[in-house]
Structures are given as C-alpha cells and as structure tokens.
Amino acid sequence: MNKKCIICGKQAKFVIKGTNDYYCEDCAKENFSDLSLLVSLEELAKEFKKHIVEKMKSSLKEENIENENLNE
C-alpha cells in the first residue's frame, strides 16, 4: 500500500479508520496526541492479506468438492 501523507506528501504509515486520511509518522505525532487512535497501514495490510488468504482457501475447498462430485 503506497499511500501519501495528506499533509506533507511523504509515505504514509497511519490512517484514520474508515477514511482516506493518511499520515506519515511525523505528521501523525504532530497532529495527534495518541497514535493508538490511528490504524497502522502495516496492520491494515496484514488484515487484508489474511482475508484474501481465507477467501482463497474457501474457494479451493469449494472447487475440490465440486471436482469430487464430478468424479463420482
């Protein structure tokens, strides 16, 4: 995820959940007293990847079941 800070344009590391407001670490520290209120883009990417992997596994299971039914 290559997002840019909405203030300075540097590579973003944080986002306000549910928005398109991205911040680099310096701007986030300067504008928010508690960074725990922001979502780390790295964590967001991990969650997204986990969701994709689960979806792929589910699709493969369904495909295998269909193939087994065709072979019967």
Phi and psi restraints in degrees (range 20) as a CNS / XPLOR table:
assign (resid 1 and name C) (resid 2 and name N)
       (resid 2 and name CA) (resid 2 and name C) 1.0 -104.5 20.0 2
assign (resid 2 and name N) (resid 2 and name CA)
       (resid 2 and name C) (resid 3 and name N) 1.0 79.8 20.0 2
assign (resid 2 and name C) (resid 3 and name N)
       (resid 3 and name CA) (resid 3 and name C) 1.0 -102.4 20.0 2
assign (resid 3 and name N) (resid 3 and name CA)
       (resid 3 and name C) (resid 4 and name N) 1.0 153.1 20.0 2
assign (resid 3 and name C) (resid 4 and name N)
       (resid 4 and name CA) (resid 4 and name C) 1.0 -110.5 20.0 2
assign (resid 4 and name N) (resid 4 and name CA)
       (resid 4 and name C) (resid 5 and name N) 1.0 146.5 20.0 2
assign (resid 4 and name C) (resid 5 and name N)
       (resid 5 and name CA) (resid 5 and name C) 1.0 -62.6 20.0 2
assign (resid 5 and name N) (resid 5 and name CA)
       (resid 5 and name C) (resid 6 and name N) 1.0 134.9 20.0 2
assign (resid 5 and name C) (resid 6 and name N)
       (resid 6 and name CA) (resid 6 and name C) 1.0 -74.0 20.0 2
assign (resid 6 and name N) (resid 6 and name CA)
       (resid 6 and name C) (resid 7 and name N) 1.0 -12.1 20.0 2
assign (resid 6 and name C) (resid 7 and name N)
       (resid 7 and name CA) (resid 7 and name C) 1.0 -96.6 20.0 2
assign (resid 7 and name N) (resid 7 and name CA)
       (resid 7 and name C) (resid 8 and name N) 1.0 -52.7 20.0 2
assign (resid 7 and name C) (resid 8 and name N)
       (resid 8 and name CA) (resid 8 and name C) 1.0 -113.4 20.0 2
assign (resid 8 and name N) (resid 8 and name CA)
       (resid 8 and name C) (resid 9 and name N) 1.0 -13.6 20.0 2
assign (resid 8 and name C) (resid 9 and name N)
       (resid 9 and name CA) (resid 9 and name C) 1.0 88.7 20.0 2
assign (resid 9 and name N) (resid 9 and name CA)
       (resid 9 and name C) (resid 10 and name N) 1.0 -2.3 20.0 2
assign (resid 9 and name C) (resid 10 and name N)
       (resid 10 and name CA) (resid 10 and name C) 1.0 -70.1 20.0 2
assign (resid 10 and name N) (resid 10 and name CA)
       (resid 10 and name C) (resid 11 and name N) 1.0 168.9 20.0 2
assign (resid 10 and name C) (resid 11 and name N)
       (resid 11 and name CA) (resid 11 and name C) 1.0 -63.1 20.0 2
assign (resid 11 and name N) (resid 11 and name CA)
       (resid 11 and name C) (resid 12 and name N) 1.0 129.6 20.0 2
assign (resid 11 and name C) (resid 12 and name N)
       (resid 12 and name CA) (resid 12 and name C) 1.0 -81.5 20.0 2
assign (resid 12 and name N) (resid 12 and name CA)
       (resid 12 and name C) (resid 13 and name N) 1.0 148.0 20.0 2
assign (resid 12 and name C) (resid 13 and name N)
       (resid 13 and name CA) (resid 13 and name C) 1.0 -122.4 20.0 2
assign (resid 13 and name N) (resid 13 and name CA)
       (resid 13 and name C) (resid 14 and name N) 1.0 -11.5 20.0 2
assign (resid 13 and name C) (resid 14 and name N)
       (resid 14 and name CA) (resid 14 and name C) 1.0 -135.2 20.0 2
assign (resid 14 and name N) (resid 14 and name CA)
       (resid 14 and name C) (resid 15 and name N) 1.0 156.6 20.0 2
assign (resid 14 and name C) (resid 15 and name N)
       (resid 15 and name CA) (resid 15 and name C) 1.0 -144.2 20.0 2
assign (resid 15 and name N) (resid 15 and name CA)
       (resid 15 and name C) (resid 16 and name N) 1.0 149.6 20.0 2
assign (resid 15 and name C) (resid 16 and name N)
       (resid 16 and name CA) (resid 16 and name C) 1.0 -83.5 20.0 2
assign (resid 16 and name N) (resid 16 and name CA)
       (resid 16 and name C) (resid 17 and name N) 1.0 121.3 20.0 2
assign (resid 16 and name C) (resid 17 and name N)
       (resid 17 and name CA) (resid 17 and name C) 1.0 -55.0 20.0 2
assign (resid 17 and name N) (resid 17 and name CA)
       (resid 17 and name C) (resid 18 and name N) 1.0 132.6 20.0 2
assign (resid 17 and name C) (resid 18 and name N)
       (resid 18 and name CA) (resid 18 and name C) 1.0 83.5 20.0 2
assign (resid 18 and name N) (resid 18 and name CA)
       (resid 18 and name C) (resid 19 and name N) 1.0 6.9 20.0 2
assign (resid 18 and name C) (resid 19 and name N)
       (resid 19 and name CA) (resid 19 and name C) 1.0 -130.8 20.0 2
assign (resid 19 and name N) (resid 19 and name CA)
       (resid 19 and name C) (resid 20 and name N) 1.0 178.3 20.0 2
assign (resid 19 and name C) (resid 20 and name N)
       (resid 20 and name CA) (resid 20 and name C) 1.0 -106.1 20.0 2
assign (resid 20 and name N) (resid 20 and name CA)
       (resid 20 and name C) (resid 21 and name N) 1.0 27.1 20.0 2
assign (resid 20 and name C) (resid 21 and name N)
       (resid 21 and name CA) (resid 21 and name C) 1.0 -93.0 20.0 2
assign (resid 21 and name N) (resid 21 and name CA)
       (resid 21 and name C) (resid 22 and name N) 1.0 103.2 20.0 2
assign (resid 21 and name C) (resid 22 and name N)
       (resid 22 and name CA) (resid 22 and name C) 1.0 -106.8 20.0 2
assign (resid 22 and name N) (resid 22 and name CA)
       (resid 22 and name C) (resid 23 and name N) 1.0 145.7 20.0 2
assign (resid 22 and name C) (resid 23 and name N)
       (resid 23 and name CA) (resid 23 and name C) 1.0 -137.6 20.0 2
assign (resid 23 and name N) (resid 23 and name CA)
       (resid 23 and name C) (resid 24 and name N) 1.0 141.7 20.0 2
assign (resid 23 and name C) (resid 24 and name N)
       (resid 24 and name CA) (resid 24 and name C) 1.0 -75.7 20.0 2
assign (resid 24 and name N) (resid 24 and name CA)
       (resid 24 and name C) (resid 25 and name N) 1.0 170.0 20.0 2
assign (resid 24 and name C) (resid 25 and name N)
       (resid 25 and name CA) (resid 25 and name C) 1.0 -63.0 20.0 2
assign (resid 25 and name N) (resid 25 and name CA)
       (resid 25 and name C) (resid 26 and name N) 1.0 -41.7 20.0 2
assign (resid 25 and name C) (resid 26 and name N)
       (resid 26 and name CA) (resid 26 and name C) 1.0 -64.0 20.0 2
assign (resid 26 and name N) (resid 26 and name CA)
       (resid 26 and name C) (resid 27 and name N) 1.0 -47.1 20.0 2
assign (resid 26 and name C) (resid 27 and name N)
       (resid 27 and name CA) (resid 27 and name C) 1.0 -67.7 20.0 2
assign (resid 27 and name N) (resid 27 and name CA)
       (resid 27 and name C) (resid 28 and name N) 1.0 -34.5 20.0 2
assign (resid 27 and name C) (resid 28 and name N)
       (resid 28 and name CA) (resid 28 and name C) 1.0 -64.4 20.0 2
assign (resid 28 and name N) (resid 28 and name CA)
       (resid 28 and name C) (resid 29 and name N) 1.0 -45.3 20.0 2
assign (resid 28 and name C) (resid 29 and name N)
       (resid 29 and name CA) (resid 29 and name C) 1.0 -63.7 20.0 2
assign (resid 29 and name N) (resid 29 and name CA)
       (resid 29 and name C) (resid 30 and name N) 1.0 -38.7 20.0 2
assign (resid 29 and name C) (resid 30 and name N)
       (resid 30 and name CA) (resid 30 and name C) 1.0 -70.1 20.0 2
assign (resid 30 and name N) (resid 30 and name CA)
       (resid 30 and name C) (resid 31 and name N) 1.0 -33.9 20.0 2
assign (resid 30 and name C) (resid 31 and name N)
       (resid 31 and name CA) (resid 31 and name C) 1.0 -101.6 20.0 2
assign (resid 31 and name N) (resid 31 and name CA)
       (resid 31 and name C) (resid 32 and name N) 1.0 -13.9 20.0 2
assign (resid 31 and name C) (resid 32 and name N)
       (resid 32 and name CA) (resid 32 and name C) 1.0 -130.6 20.0 2
assign (resid 32 and name N) (resid 32 and name CA)
       (resid 32 and name C) (resid 33 and name N) 1.0 129.0 20.0 2
assign (resid 32 and name C) (resid 33 and name N)
       (resid 33 and name CA) (resid 33 and name C) 1.0 -76.4 20.0 2
assign (resid 33 and name N) (resid 33 and name CA)
       (resid 33 and name C) (resid 34 and name N) 1.0 -24.0 20.0 2
assign (resid 33 and name C) (resid 34 and name N)
       (resid 34 and name CA) (resid 34 and name C) 1.0 -127.2 20.0 2
assign (resid 34 and name N) (resid 34 and name CA)
       (resid 34 and name C) (resid 35 and name N) 1.0 103.0 20.0 2
assign (resid 34 and name C) (resid 35 and name N)
       (resid 35 and name CA) (resid 35 and name C) 1.0 -69.3 20.0 2
assign (resid 35 and name N) (resid 35 and name CA)
       (resid 35 and name C) (resid 36 and name N) 1.0 -14.1 20.0 2
assign (resid 35 and name C) (resid 36 and name N)
       (resid 36 and name CA) (resid 36 and name C) 1.0 -68.4 20.0 2
assign (resid 36 and name N) (resid 36 and name CA)
       (resid 36 and name C) (resid 37 and name N) 1.0 -14.2 20.0 2
assign (resid 36 and name C) (resid 37 and name N)
       (resid 37 and name CA) (resid 37 and name C) 1.0 -76.3 20.0 2
assign (resid 37 and name N) (resid 37 and name CA)
       (resid 37 and name C) (resid 38 and name N) 1.0 -17.5 20.0 2
assign (resid 37 and name C) (resid 38 and name N)
       (resid 38 and name CA) (resid 38 and name C) 1.0 -96.9 20.0 2
assign (resid 38 and name N) (resid 38 and name CA)
       (resid 38 and name C) (resid 39 and name N) 1.0 156.9 20.0 2
assign (resid 38 and name C) (resid 39 and name N)
       (resid 39 and name CA) (resid 39 and name C) 1.0 -100.7 20.0 2
assign (resid 39 and name N) (resid 39 and name CA)
       (resid 39 and name C) (resid 40 and name N) 1.0 130.2 20.0 2
assign (resid 39 and name C) (resid 40 and name N)
       (resid 40 and name CA) (resid 40 and name C) 1.0 -70.4 20.0 2
assign (resid 40 and name N) (resid 40 and name CA)
       (resid 40 and name C) (resid 41 and name N) 1.0 133.4 20.0 2
assign (resid 40 and name C) (resid 41 and name N)
       (resid 41 and name CA) (resid 41 and name C) 1.0 -62.6 20.0 2
assign (resid 41 and name N) (resid 41 and name CA)
       (resid 41 and name C) (resid 42 and name N) 1.0 -30.9 20.0 2
assign (resid 41 and name C) (resid 42 and name N)
       (resid 42 and name CA) (resid 42 and name C) 1.0 -63.9 20.0 2
assign (resid 42 and name N) (resid 42 and name CA)
       (resid 42 and name C) (resid 43 and name N) 1.0 -43.3 20.0 2
assign (resid 42 and name C) (resid 43 and name N)
       (resid 43 and name CA) (resid 43 and name C) 1.0 -65.8 20.0 2
assign (resid 43 and name N) (resid 43 and name CA)
       (resid 43 and name C) (resid 44 and name N) 1.0 -39.3 20.0 2
assign (resid 43 and name C) (resid 44 and name N)
       (resid 44 and name CA) (resid 44 and name C) 1.0 -62.9 20.0 2
assign (resid 44 and name N) (resid 44 and name CA)
       (resid 44 and name C) (resid 45 and name N) 1.0 -41.8 20.0 2
assign (resid 44 and name C) (resid 45 and name N)
       (resid 45 and name CA) (resid 45 and name C) 1.0 -65.2 20.0 2
assign (resid 45 and name N) (resid 45 and name CA)
       (resid 45 and name C) (resid 46 and name N) 1.0 -39.3 20.0 2
assign (resid 45 and name C) (resid 46 and name N)
       (resid 46 and name CA) (resid 46 and name C) 1.0 -63.0 20.0 2
assign (resid 46 and name N) (resid 46 and name CA)
       (resid 46 and name C) (resid 47 and name N) 1.0 -43.2 20.0 2
assign (resid 46 and name C) (resid 47 and name N)
       (resid 47 and name CA) (resid 47 and name C) 1.0 -63.4 20.0 2
assign (resid 47 and name N) (resid 47 and name CA)
       (resid 47 and name C) (resid 48 and name N) 1.0 -41.5 20.0 2
assign (resid 47 and name C) (resid 48 and name N)
       (resid 48 and name CA) (resid 48 and name C) 1.0 -63.5 20.0 2
assign (resid 48 and name N) (resid 48 and name CA)
       (resid 48 and name C) (resid 49 and name N) 1.0 -44.5 20.0 2
assign (resid 48 and name C) (resid 49 and name N)
       (resid 49 and name CA) (resid 49 and name C) 1.0 -62.5 20.0 2
assign (resid 49 and name N) (resid 49 and name CA)
       (resid 49 and name C) (resid 50 and name N) 1.0 -43.3 20.0 2
assign (resid 49 and name C) (resid 50 and name N)
       (resid 50 and name CA) (resid 50 and name C) 1.0 -60.2 20.0 2
assign (resid 50 and name N) (resid 50 and name CA)
       (resid 50 and name C) (resid 51 and name N) 1.0 -43.1 20.0 2
assign (resid 50 and name C) (resid 51 and name N)
       (resid 51 and name CA) (resid 51 and name C) 1.0 -62.9 20.0 2
assign (resid 51 and name N) (resid 51 and name CA)
       (resid 51 and name C) (resid 52 and name N) 1.0 -42.7 20.0 2
assign (resid 51 and name C) (resid 52 and name N)
       (resid 52 and name CA) (resid 52 and name C) 1.0 -64.3 20.0 2
assign (resid 52 and name N) (resid 52 and name CA)
       (resid 52 and name C) (resid 53 and name N) 1.0 -44.3 20.0 2
assign (resid 52 and name C) (resid 53 and name N)
       (resid 53 and name CA) (resid 53 and name C) 1.0 -61.1 20.0 2
assign (resid 53 and name N) (resid 53 and name CA)
       (resid 53 and name C) (resid 54 and name N) 1.0 -44.5 20.0 2
assign (resid 53 and name C) (resid 54 and name N)
       (resid 54 and name CA) (resid 54 and name C) 1.0 -61.6 20.0 2
assign (resid 54 and name N) (resid 54 and name CA)
       (resid 54 and name C) (resid 55 and name N) 1.0 -41.1 20.0 2
assign (resid 54 and name C) (resid 55 and name N)
       (resid 55 and name CA) (resid 55 and name C) 1.0 -65.5 20.0 2
assign (resid 55 and name N) (resid 55 and name CA)
       (resid 55 and name C) (resid 56 and name N) 1.0 -40.2 20.0 2
assign (resid 55 and name C) (resid 56 and name N)
       (resid 56 and name CA) (resid 56 and name C) 1.0 -65.7 20.0 2
assign (resid 56 and name N) (resid 56 and name CA)
       (resid 56 and name C) (resid 57 and name N) 1.0 -42.6 20.0 2
assign (resid 56 and name C) (resid 57 and name N)
       (resid 57 and name CA) (resid 57 and name C) 1.0 -61.7 20.0 2
assign (resid 57 and name N) (resid 57 and name CA)
       (resid 57 and name C) (resid 58 and name N) 1.0 -43.0 20.0 2
assign (resid 57 and name C) (resid 58 and name N)
       (resid 58 and name CA) (resid 58 and name C) 1.0 -61.3 20.0 2
assign (resid 58 and name N) (resid 58 and name CA)
       (resid 58 and name C) (resid 59 and name N) 1.0 -43.4 20.0 2
assign (resid 58 and name C) (resid 59 and name N)
       (resid 59 and name CA) (resid 59 and name C) 1.0 -64.7 20.0 2
assign (resid 59 and name N) (resid 59 and name CA)
       (resid 59 and name C) (resid 60 and name N) 1.0 -40.6 20.0 2
assign (resid 59 and name C) (resid 60 and name N)
       (resid 60 and name CA) (resid 60 and name C) 1.0 -65.1 20.0 2
assign (resid 60 and name N) (resid 60 and name CA)
       (resid 60 and name C) (resid 61 and name N) 1.0 -40.1 20.0 2
assign (resid 60 and name C) (resid 61 and name N)
       (resid 61 and name CA) (resid 61 and name C) 1.0 -62.3 20.0 2
assign (resid 61 and name N) (resid 61 and name CA)
       (resid 61 and name C) (resid 62 and name N) 1.0 -44.4 20.0 2
assign (resid 61 and name C) (resid 62 and name N)
       (resid 62 and name CA) (resid 62 and name C) 1.0 -63.1 20.0 2
assign (resid 62 and name N) (resid 62 and name CA)
       (resid 62 and name C) (resid 63 and name N) 1.0 -40.4 20.0 2
assign (resid 62 and name C) (resid 63 and name N)
       (resid 63 and name CA) (resid 63 and name C) 1.0 -65.3 20.0 2
assign (resid 63 and name N) (resid 63 and name CA)
       (resid 63 and name C) (resid 64 and name N) 1.0 -41.3 20.0 2
assign (resid 63 and name C) (resid 64 and name N)
       (resid 64 and name CA) (resid 64 and name C) 1.0 -64.5 20.0 2
assign (resid 64 and name N) (resid 64 and name CA)
       (resid 64 and name C) (resid 65 and name N) 1.0 -40.6 20.0 2
assign (resid 64 and name C) (resid 65 and name N)
       (resid 65 and name CA) (resid 65 and name C) 1.0 -63.3 20.0 2
assign (resid 65 and name N) (resid 65 and name CA)
       (resid 65 and name C) (resid 66 and name N) 1.0 -43.2 20.0 2
assign (resid 65 and name C) (resid 66 and name N)
       (resid 66 and name CA) (resid 66 and name C) 1.0 -62.7 20.0 2
assign (resid 66 and name N) (resid 66 and name CA)
       (resid 66 and name C) (resid 67 and name N) 1.0 -42.1 20.0 2
assign (resid 66 and name C) (resid 67 and name N)
       (resid 67 and name CA) (resid 67 and name C) 1.0 -64.8 20.0 2
assign (resid 67 and name N) (resid 67 and name CA)
       (resid 67 and name C) (resid 68 and name N) 1.0 -39.4 20.0 2
assign (resid 67 and name C) (resid 68 and name N)
       (resid 68 and name CA) (resid 68 and name C) 1.0 -64.7 20.0 2
assign (resid 68 and name N) (resid 68 and name CA)
       (resid 68 and name C) (resid 69 and name N) 1.0 -39.8 20.0 2
assign (resid 68 and name C) (resid 69 and name N)
       (resid 69 and name CA) (resid 69 and name C) 1.0 -65.6 20.0 2
assign (resid 69 and name N) (resid 69 and name CA)
       (resid 69 and name C) (resid 70 and name N) 1.0 -35.4 20.0 2
assign (resid 69 and name C) (resid 70 and name N)
       (resid 70 and name CA) (resid 70 and name C) 1.0 -69.5 20.0 2
assign (resid 70 and name N) (resid 70 and name CA)
       (resid 70 and name C) (resid 71 and name N) 1.0 -32.4 20.0 2
assign (resid 70 and name C) (resid 71 and name N)
       (resid 71 and name CA) (resid 71 and name C) 1.0 -78.5 20.0 2
assign (resid 71 and name N) (resid 71 and name CA)
       (resid 71 and name C) (resid 72 and name N) 1.0 -13.6 20.0 2
